[in-house]
């Protein structure tokens, strides 16, 4: 009887599959032995969740995946997550068949479950254990480094550069005019006088060349009072002239 029980247990353990997840050295994690001891891996499905701690060999071992016991996983698809306080790991999709076969793909959160990524090659570790190597994404940063004050960052601002250039032109132009050749300076002044923008901006000179826009009242034009005031002035002058003529006629009649 004991012999039959022993043979049954041996057959069950032989048919059960085990999964080993290894953390290799990489550029993101040169020394996996520095991971905190609280690091653990989980196998998640709709019905159950299984967990495995981090071993001294930087591996996670799930035993008796298809053994059928209360603490074993059954055949199906699982999400493999590695929970670590210092580093982030890429999640995996793990498929376990009834015969103990294992297949893993890279998966992406928020996408359809059937959207499989790159397939992971199965590897054999010490003691004949089969599994996969997980990929480290990088180190977790919980704090944002405060930016340091630097004068160069202020000078690189385009608005600051434009202001400095304008100030340099404003301060350096008088010195350039003083050191300019007299003939060239006279020619420059003549060109400035003949510039049509000077008459528009400066009001022009006196006489017939005066700017007609110099006495233009923009506020009165927008308010509509400029033309009415002119009409009132013209009507007032006409009335005064008419009154003078009437008096003269009365005087003639007398």
SULLINHU-V34575 format. One record per residue. N is the residue number from 0. PHI is phi as a letter, one per 20 degrees, with the letter a starting at -180 (* if undefined). Layout:
<<N,PHI> <N,PHI>>
This chain:
<<0,*> <1,f> <2,f> <3,f> <4,f> <5,f> <6,f> <7,f> <8,f> <9,f> <10,f> <11,f> <12,f> <13,f> <14,e> <15,f> <16,d> <17,c> <18,c> <19,c> <20,d> <21,d> <22,d> <23,e> <24,f> <25,b> <26,f> <27,f> <28,c> <29,f> <30,c> <31,f> <32,f> <33,e> <34,f> <35,f> <36,f> <37,f> <38,f> <39,b> <40,d> <41,c> <42,d> <43,c> <44,b> <45,f> <46,d> <47,b> <48,c> <49,c> <50,c> <51,c> <52,f> <53,e> <54,e> <55,f> <56,e> <57,m> <58,c> <59,d> <60,d> <61,d> <62,e> <63,l> <64,f> <65,d> <66,f> <67,n> <68,f> <69,f> <70,d> <71,d> <72,e> <73,e> <74,f> <75,q> <76,d> <77,c> <78,e> <79,e> <80,c> <81,d> <82,d> <83,b> <84,e> <85,d> <86,c> <87,d> <88,c> <89,f> <90,f> <91,c> <92,d> <93,d> <94,d> <95,d> <96,e> <97,f> <98,e> <99,n> <100,f> <101,c> <102,b> <103,c> <104,c> <105,f> <106,c> <107,c> <108,f> <109,n> <110,e> <111,f> <112,f> <113,f> <114,e> <115,e> <116,e> <117,f> <118,f> <119,e> <120,e> <121,f> <122,c> <123,d> <124,d> <125,f> <126,m> <127,m> <128,f> <129,d> <130,r> <131,b> <132,e> <133,e> <134,d> <135,e> <136,e> <137,q> <138,e> <139,e> <140,d> <141,e> <142,c> <143,e> <144,f> <145,f> <146,f> <147,e> <148,f> <149,b> <150,f> <151,f> <152,f> <153,f> <154,f> <155,f> <156,f> <157,f> <158,f> <159,f> <160,f> <161,f> <162,f> <163,f> <164,f> <165,f> <166,f> <167,f> <168,f> <169,f> <170,e> <171,e> <172,f> <173,f> <174,f> <175,f> <176,f> <177,f> <178,e> <179,f> <180,f> <181,g> <182,f> <183,f> <184,f> <185,f> <186,f> <187,f> <188,f> <189,f> <190,f> <191,f> <192,f> <193,e> <194,f> <195,f> <196,f> <197,f> <198,f> <199,f> <200,e> <201,e> <202,n> <203,m> <204,e> <205,e> <206,n> <207,f> <208,e> <209,f> <210,f> <211,f> <212,e> <213,f> <214,e> <215,f> <216,e> <217,f> <218,f> <219,f> <220,f> <221,f> <222,e> <223,m> <224,d> <225,f> <226,f> <227,f> <228,f> <229,f> <230,f> <231,f> <232,f> <233,f> <234,f> <235,f> <236,f> <237,f> <238,f> <239,f> <240,f> <241,f> <242,f> <243,f> <244,f> <245,f> <246,f> <247,f> <248,f> <249,f> <250,f> <251,f> <252,f> <253,f>>
